[in-house]
Amino acid sequence: MLKATRIFLLLLCVLAAALAIAGSVSASPSPEVDVLHLDGDIVPAVASYLDRGISLAEDHQAAAVIIDLSTPGGLLSTTEDIVNRILDAKVPVVVYVDRWAGSAGTFITLAAHVAAMAPGSRIGAASPVSTEGELPATLQEKLTQDTAARIRSLADLRGRNQAAAEATVVEALSFTDQEALGLAPIPEQDQTLLGLATPYLDPPLVDIGAKDIDSLIAQLNGMKVEVAGQEVTINTEGYSKNDVGMSTIEKFLQGISNPDIAYILLSLGVIGLILEFIHPGAILPGVVGAIALILAFYSLAVLEASWAGVFFIILAFILFILEAFVTSYGMLTVGGIASLVMGSLILFGGGPELFQLHINWWVIVLIVIAVVAVFVFFIGAIIRSQRRRPATGKEGLVGKVGSANTVLDPTGMVYVEGELWTATSEAGRIEAGEEVVITKVEGLKLKVTKKQQGG
């Protein structure tokens, strides 16, 4: 009996342990992987979005956060903010280059705990040189060396190819996904430049090649990375994927933080305010212009635009207005066009904080044509209408043709614009019924002359 009781209790203990284990397994949630989408220029709104996304992943202890990246580049200062946020992250950050990791995107990719690339993607060309102007030689050298040191430190931290990373800055080299993975030989001239013993990058510049996000997540399972000073094994077995998109405000701010949009907003804002100034009371041009100008100043500040370029553009509008008041035989218009083009070209040119941000040439052409058309036709018409003699009131009667209601010898009554006026002939007797021309208005009396036949 005692033996049977012991066996029964032992079975109960085993059953309880099995139930506890089963309960813990069923209660343990599947690992979550958060996916952020970075498409476009690297501007402050993007940095805010990535910070929010990484913080969200940290809050619910995601297995990893993936940044789906495609960018031509952006601001160096904003890039540094993003790199620092990745380095401080408390969860593994994976950057997946979907199309292009140009300039600033190279730094973000190399800062990640895991760097991955899609087939047909590319990475590199990270030289800190603006596309519209050249920096002074000394400043350029200092900036290049400092940027090269930064990217070398990132490559060294993550165990990636330092020489190739530095060459993206110093020599503006770019690599295909296969070249960056060390799976395809790089061009011979680049091999010589990098001093390679073999035609392949060893160690590679990135870690993984993946055809899509799901393939990437599958490869991440079991990888060991160092996060916040501790070794972490990424577990994506049975994962659930969370897409964390940009908020409406973040999308809007990123949208207007674009050189083309900032340029268009600035032009639209100045045109609107000038139209309101020339034709007060129109209201709509003033309201639209003020809103556009405020948004333009935000974009210009974010993109660290050249104020010299802004002043050249404003000067252009002033010259266009003066053309309507001053007889310059087109010289002011020519000067306005030259000032507008010059301001457009240097608006985002020459700043050490820029990575490949510029105004597209076709946008400049369209804006110049539109602005000249507005000022030549629309504003010119407004100015001419304001110069024209009043068409209403007593002064508006001068030059009008009426008829004599009575004999004017020299004073009588005339019929003008549906009204009877007392009038005095300035040139002899005028018979009733004859046409007269008003030459002057004196109080409530008119001065008239007989209308010449055929006149």
Phi and psi in degrees as a GROMACS rama.xvg file:
@    title "Ramachandran Plot"
@    xaxis  label "Phi"
@    yaxis  label "Psi"
@TYPE xy
-63.8281  -39.9103  LEU-2
-64.2439  -40.9598  LYS-3
-64.2411  -37.5689  ALA-4
-65.3214  -42.5255  THR-5
-62.669  -42.9678  ARG-6
-62.5884  -40.2816  ILE-7
-64.3062  -44.3793  PHE-8
-64.5299  -38.6721  LEU-9
-63.0613  -41.1014  LEU-10
-63.6037  -39.161  LEU-11
-62.3089  -42.0761  LEU-12
-63.2998  -44.5805  CYS-13
-61.6754  -43.0443  VAL-14
-62.9076  -42.5884  LEU-15
-63.5078  -41.389  ALA-16
-65.0372  -40.4757  ALA-17
-63.8151  -42.2808  ALA-18
-64.3436  -38.655  LEU-19
-65.1406  -42.9627  ALA-20
-64.9366  -44.2147  ILE-21
-62.7378  -39.9828  ALA-22
-65.0887  -40.7641  GLY-23
-67.4294  -36.8623  SER-24
-66.8586  -44.4711  VAL-25
-70.0354  -27.102  SER-26
-82.907  -22.6394  ALA-27
-70.4891  125.281  SER-28
-72.9919  154.178  PRO-29
-70.676  146.869  SER-30
-62.5258  142.73  PRO-31
-106.937  139.678  GLU-32
-122.327  118.852  VAL-33
-90.8151  138.138  ASP-34
-120.097  122.02  VAL-35
-106.021  148.691  LEU-36
-119.279  115.026  HIS-37
-115.095  105.478  LEU-38
-131.357  111.213  ASP-39
125.811  -169.791  GLY-40
-66.9675  148.771  ASP-41
-84.7716  103.533  ILE-42
-130.344  168.082  VAL-43
-52.6057  -35.37  PRO-44
-62.6357  -34.8983  ALA-45
-68.6993  -41.7123  VAL-46
-61.4051  -40.544  ALA-47
-63.1782  -41.679  SER-48
-63.3599  -47.3678  TYR-49
-64.4949  -38.3967  LEU-50
-61.9855  -43.2921  ASP-51
-64.2843  -42.8089  ARG-52
-65.606  -42.9627  GLY-53
-67.1586  -39.7795  ILE-54
-62.4453  -39.8917  SER-55
-62.4945  -42.6929  LEU-56
-64.251  -37.6079  ALA-57
-66.4973  -38.4651  GLU-58
-62.3374  -41.0255  ASP-59
-103.701  16.0805  HIS-60
51.8112  56.8566  GLN-61
-64.3138  151.985  ALA-62
-64.056  -33.217  ALA-63
-168.639  159.525  ALA-64
-122.011  126.267  VAL-65
-106.046  130.579  ILE-66
-102.633  107.537  ILE-67
-79.8108  105.966  ASP-68
-111.443  133.911  LEU-69
-151.591  106.135  SER-70
-148.489  142.982  THR-71
-83.165  -12.5031  PRO-72
138.014  -161.348  GLY-73
168.704  -154.058  GLY-74
-77.5634  135.875  LEU-75
-65.4604  -41.2189  LEU-76
-64.3736  -40.7654  SER-77
-68.4785  -38.8119  THR-78
-58.7907  -42.4878  THR-79
-62.3928  -39.0626  GLU-80
-61.8656  -42.8725  ASP-81
-67.3883  -43.6849  ILE-82
-59.6033  -44.9222  VAL-83
-63.2034  -37.2139  ASN-84
-66.226  -38.3463  ARG-85
-66.9205  -41.669  ILE-86
-64.7954  -29.6904  LEU-87
-90.154  -2.80198  ASP-88
-62.5666  145.995  ALA-89
-101.294  6.64833  LYS-90
-130.917  156.04  VAL-91
-61.6431  129.976  PRO-92
-108.241  125.397  VAL-93
-116.128  128.885  VAL-94
-105.972  126.178  VAL-95
-113.871  108.621  TYR-96
-78.1995  104.793  VAL-97
-81.7153  -36.8909  ASP-98
-133.254  -57.104  ARG-99
-150.257  129.007  TRP-100
-117.364  75.371  ALA-101
-84.8261  143.796  GLY-102
40.9906  -100.179  SER-103
-57.9162  -33.7774  ALA-104
-63.2498  -28.0926  GLY-105
-64.7154  -43.8951  THR-106
-62.6735  -44.3699  PHE-107
-62.9716  -41.1544  ILE-108
-64.7024  -45.2099  THR-109
-73.2596  -19.1791  LEU-110
-77.4513  -20.1983  ALA-111
-67.6132  152.736  ALA-112
-64.6851  -34.937  HIS-113
-132.828  128.226  VAL-114
-109.841  125.298  ALA-115
-130.992  153.911  ALA-116
-134.737  145.281  MET-117
-87.1053  158.328  ALA-118
-58.5081  135.01  PRO-119
82.7109  2.09998  GLY-120
-87.9597  170.803  SER-121
-144.849  159.983  ARG-122
-144.667  143.555  ILE-123
132.636  -155.177  GLY-124
52.6975  58.4903  ALA-125
-103.305  23.8087  ALA-126
-69.6611  131.58  SER-127
-81.8316  67.2225  PRO-128
-128.13  129.159  VAL-129
-69.1169  155.68  SER-130
-85.7704  -13.7257  THR-131
-107.39  -5.95606  GLU-132
-160.677  163.464  GLY-133
-107.197  139.277  GLU-134
-79.9157  156.369  LEU-135
-54.9466  145.633  PRO-136
-56.3192  -44.4719  ALA-137
-64.4937  -46.6604  THR-138
-64.1483  -40.2069  LEU-139
-60.9215  -43.9799  GLN-140
-64.4408  -44.596  GLU-141
-62.4796  -45.2556  LYS-142
-65.1932  -41.8437  LEU-143
-63.8809  -44.8579  THR-144
-65.2344  -40.5926  GLN-145
-66.1424  -41.268  ASP-146
-67.8769  -38.2578  THR-147
-64.0136  -40.446  ALA-148
-63.8265  -38.1369  ALA-149
-63.9004  -45.1518  ARG-150
-72.2519  -31.2214  ILE-151
-63.8231  -40.7811  ARG-152
-65.5966  -36.4442  SER-153
-66.7669  -43.6561  LEU-154
-62.9536  -41.967  ALA-155
-64.8259  -40.6183  ASP-156
-60.5795  -38.7831  LEU-157
-98.6185  5.77366  ARG-158
70.8912  34.4017  GLY-159
-108.531  173.875  ARG-160
-69.2469  108.341  ASN-161
-69.2335  -39.6426  GLN-162
-63.3704  -43.7627  ALA-163
-67.0257  -39.6783  ALA-164
-62.5173  -45.3796  ALA-165
-64.7977  -36.348  GLU-166
-65.6519  -26.2162  ALA-167
-65.5339  -26.0314  THR-168
-92.0815  -54.0077  VAL-169
-72.3537  -39.2561  VAL-170
-111.323  1.23228  GLU-171
57.1144  36.1515  ALA-172
-74.6776  150.157  LEU-173
-125.828  152.281  SER-174
-130.711  142.819  PHE-175
-74.29  170.04  THR-176
-61.1141  -40.9686  ASP-177
-68.4927  -38.2053  GLN-178
-66.6861  -43.7104  GLU-179
-66.4079  -29.4966  ALA-180
-81.9637  -5.76227  LEU-181
76.2048  21.7434  GLY-182
-102.519  -13.0167  LEU-183
-132.964  145.736  ALA-184
-69.4335  145.294  PRO-185
-89.4222  160.99  ILE-186
-55.1147  150.415  PRO-187
-59.4423  -41.246  GLU-188
-63.4485  -33.5037  GLN-189
-74.5205  -32.036  ASP-190
-60.8492  -44.5821  GLN-191
-64.7459  -41.7419  THR-192
-61.2962  -39.5045  LEU-193
-86.4373  -10.0803  LEU-194
66.6046  40.224  GLY-195
-81.5109  142.846  LEU-196
-81.8612  -25.7245  ALA-197
-126.628  162.051  THR-198
-77.5309  1.25495  PRO-199
-110.496  147.077  TYR-200
-73.8378  121.622  LEU-201
-142.35  110.011  ASP-202
-70.7614  163.133  PRO-203
-71.7818  170.964  PRO-204
-86.2118  -28.5821  LEU-205
-129.614  170.954  VAL-206
-99.0901  -40.6616  ASP-207
-133.878  145.582  ILE-208
-110.655  132.392  GLY-209
-144.159  138.851  ALA-210
-75.3945  -24.3398  LYS-211
-159.472  -179.209  ASP-212
-64.0344  -43.1896  ILE-213
-63.9731  -39.9216  ASP-214
-63.6126  -38.7381  SER-215
-62.59  -46.4478  LEU-216
-61.2208  -39.1073  ILE-217
-62.7926  -38.5794  ALA-218
-73.7891  -23.6698  GLN-219
-70.4795  -25.6978  LEU-220
-58.2931  122.327  ASN-221
90.6899  -6.15312  GLY-222
-70.1031  143.368  MET-223
-106.548  127.211  LYS-224
-134.586  158.765  VAL-225
-97.62  116.949  GLU-226
-121.185  122.522  VAL-227
52.8991  39.5475  ALA-228
82.9502  2.51459  GLY-229
-125.36  145.256  GLN-230
-76.9671  129.794  GLU-231
-125.535  135.155  VAL-232
-98.5581  120.741  THR-233
-75.9643  127.426  ILE-234
-116.955  111.987  ASN-235
-119.35  17.9481  THR-236
-64.4231  122.006  GLU-237
65.3451  35.3612  GLY-238
-67.481  159.726  TYR-239
-119.539  137.878  SER-240
-103.87  131.097  LYS-241
-114.489  118.26  ASN-242
-86.1102  118.693  ASP-243
-108.1  101.57  VAL-244
-89.0091  171.452  GLY-245
-73.1544  146.487  MET-246
-73.4109  167.385  SER-247
-59.7607  -41.9604  THR-248
-65.6966  -43.1332  ILE-249
-62.4187  -40.8291  GLU-250
-63.3986  -42.4367  LYS-251
-63.8219  -46.4105  PHE-252
-65.8191  -37.0724  LEU-253
-67.177  -37.9803  GLN-254
-62.2402  -42.1991  GLY-255
-84.7712  -11.3685  ILE-256
-86.5006  56.3923  SER-257
-134.155  132.618  ASN-258
-53.8169  -42.3361  PRO-259
-64.2937  -44.9934  ASP-260
-66.6471  -43.0027  ILE-261
-59.8231  -41.8419  ALA-262
-64.7193  -44.3412  TYR-263
-64.732  -43.7542  ILE-264
-62.2162  -41.6592  LEU-265
-61.5784  -46.3045  LEU-266
-63.6046  -45.3205  SER-267
-63.3513  -40.3452  LEU-268
-63.9827  -46.4755  GLY-269
-65.9357  -42.168  VAL-270
-60.2954  -45.4353  ILE-271
-61.0131  -44.6153  GLY-272
-68.2579  -37.0204  LEU-273
-67.5591  -40.9  ILE-274
-61.0142  -41.3097  LEU-275
-66.1286  -36.8609  GLU-276
-68.013  -42.042  PHE-277
-74.2628  -35.391  ILE-278
-125.193  70.8204  HIS-279
-59.8214  143.706  PRO-280
100.047  -10.0907  GLY-281
-67.7796  -29.6733  ALA-282
68.1245  -58.9183  ILE-283
-57.5353  -48.3661  LEU-284
-59.3842  -38.1266  PRO-285
-66.169  -43.691  GLY-286
-65.1903  -49.3765  VAL-287
-61.9797  -41.8718  VAL-288
-63.8692  -42.4105  GLY-289
-64.6011  -44.5005  ALA-290
-63.7274  -45.7777  ILE-291
-62.3222  -38.587  ALA-292
-68.4869  -39.3728  LEU-293
-63.2497  -45.6003  ILE-294
-63.5538  -37.2549  LEU-295
-64.1123  -42.852  ALA-296
-64.6389  -35.2256  PHE-297
-62.2328  -48.5739  TYR-298
-62.8463  -42.4196  SER-299
-64.3942  -38.9674  LEU-300
-66.946  -43.1834  ALA-301
-63.1397  -40.7906  VAL-302
-87.8209  3.81934  LEU-303
52.7172  53.6197  GLU-304
-71.0573  160.595  ALA-305
-81.0507  124.072  SER-306
-69.2237  -25.6314  TRP-307
-60.2493  -40.61  ALA-308
-63.7581  -40.5882  GLY-309
-61.8775  -45.1436  VAL-310
-66.3753  -36.1887  PHE-311
-62.2924  -40.8805  PHE-312
-66.601  -43.241  ILE-313
-64.0721  -40.931  ILE-314
-58.5142  -39.0845  LEU-315
-59.1144  -44.0421  ALA-316
-65.7375  -37.342  PHE-317
-63.1912  -42.8535  ILE-318
-63.7787  -38.0817  LEU-319
-63.1301  -40.3076  PHE-320
-66.1508  -43.4406  ILE-321
-61.1269  -31.1417  LEU-322
-58.9226  -30.2053  GLU-323
-75.3095  -20.6041  ALA-324
-108.154  -26.3597  PHE-325
-114.335  135.324  VAL-326
-79.3188  101.717  THR-327
-119.84  3.0321  SER-328
55.8462  36.6241  TYR-329
89.2272  -5.03284  GLY-330
-66.4175  -38.671  MET-331
-66.3956  -36.305  LEU-332
-65.6417  -43.4524  THR-333
-61.3416  -43.4771  VAL-334
-63.408  -37.534  GLY-335
-64.7401  -42.5441  GLY-336
-63.3258  -44.8332  ILE-337
-61.948  -42.0281  ALA-338
-65.8975  -39.9226  SER-339
-65.3765  -43.508  LEU-340
-66.0809  -43.8265  VAL-341
-63.0152  -45.1607  MET-342
-62.229  -37.7408  GLY-343
-64.3472  -38.8599  SER-344
-72.4078  -33.6255  LEU-345
-100.261  1.79175  ILE-346
-58.7751  -39.3342  LEU-347
-123.515  35.1181  PHE-348
-114.953  136.912  GLY-349
90.8257  -2.25527  GLY-350
-80.7072  134.636  GLY-351
-70.6237  -11.7399  PRO-352
-92.7547  6.97285  GLU-353
-107.361  144.9  LEU-354
-124.611  100.085  PHE-355
57.0494  37.5167  GLN-356
-104.118  124.022  LEU-357
-157.947  166.489  HIS-358
-89.5497  131.062  ILE-359
-63.7289  139.656  ASN-360
-60.1417  -36.1627  TRP-361
-69.8427  -27.4925  TRP-362
-68.2742  -41.3277  VAL-363
-60.5573  -45.3311  ILE-364
-61.3335  -46.4472  VAL-365
-63.1856  -42.6097  LEU-366
-65.5013  -43.7793  ILE-367
-60.4025  -45.9008  VAL-368
-62.8273  -44.5823  ILE-369
-64.6288  -43.5403  ALA-370
-65.1156  -45.6686  VAL-371
-61.6091  -41.5058  VAL-372
-62.2657  -43.8441  ALA-373
-60.4693  -47.7038  VAL-374
-73.4131  -34.5238  PHE-375
-70.7025  -41.8265  VAL-376
-97.8967  -57.4873  PHE-377
-70.4032  -56.2807  PHE-378
-67.8552  -36.1573  ILE-379
-58.7015  -40.6168  GLY-380
-65.4286  -39.0985  ALA-381
-64.0786  -46.2417  ILE-382
-62.1547  -43.7955  ILE-383
-63.9767  -38.0945  ARG-384
-67.6283  -32.2918  SER-385
-75.1039  -26.5953  GLN-386
-77.4535  -24.2402  ARG-387
-62.9646  148.344  ARG-388
-61.4255  149.443  ARG-389
-58.5376  134.603  PRO-390
-97.6253  0.20587  ALA-391
-129.116  165.878  THR-392
81.5742  -175.974  GLY-393
-64.4296  -40.548  LYS-394
-61.4591  -27.5734  GLU-395
-71.6809  -10.8281  GLY-396
-77.6083  -23.1142  LEU-397
-59.9354  126.885  VAL-398
94.0532  -11.0483  GLY-399
-74.5044  155.715  LYS-400
-106.144  129.962  VAL-401
-129.797  -167.968  GLY-402
-133.514  146.697  SER-403
-73.2694  121.435  ALA-404
-83.5554  -28.8898  ASN-405
-134.797  173.979  THR-406
-67.6612  134.669  VAL-407
-104.513  108.617  LEU-408
-144.875  65.2017  ASP-409
-92.9689  -7.88874  PRO-410
-109.369  143.557  THR-411
-169.04  -155.164  GLY-412
-117.688  139.291  MET-413
-124.912  156.045  VAL-414
-110.359  114.136  TYR-415
-134.711  128.705  VAL-416
52.4951  39.034  GLU-417
79.1996  8.94443  GLY-418
-129.68  152.227  GLU-419
-94.7801  130.248  LEU-420
-125.995  149.847  TRP-421
-78.8224  129.502  THR-422
-136.086  153.321  ALA-423
-123.158  129.118  THR-424
-75.3273  136.032  SER-425
-95.5563  -5.37613  GLU-426
-148.272  70.6651  ALA-427
83.8661  -176.817  GLY-428
-74.9042  139.586  ARG-429
-123.369  123.955  ILE-430
-78.1388  155.468  GLU-431
-60.1508  136.997  ALA-432
93.4062  -14.8286  GLY-433
-76.9896  149.242  GLU-434
-78.7334  141.623  GLU-435
-128.69  157.776  VAL-436
-117.516  127.836  VAL-437
-76.3697  126.648  ILE-438
-107.126  -21.8486  THR-439
-161.479  150.711  LYS-440
-120.213  120.765  VAL-441
-122.454  98.1897  GLU-442
65.5588  -116.509  GLY-443
-106.195  15.851  LEU-444
-120.565  148.994  LYS-445
-110.063  149.696  LEU-446
-106.037  128.674  LYS-447
-133.593  162.212  VAL-448
-133.381  158.117  THR-449
-69.2835  134.166  LYS-450
-70.0387  129.776  LYS-451
-73.6902  143.61  GLN-452
-63.8697  130.341  GLN-453
79.8687  3.14535  GLY-454
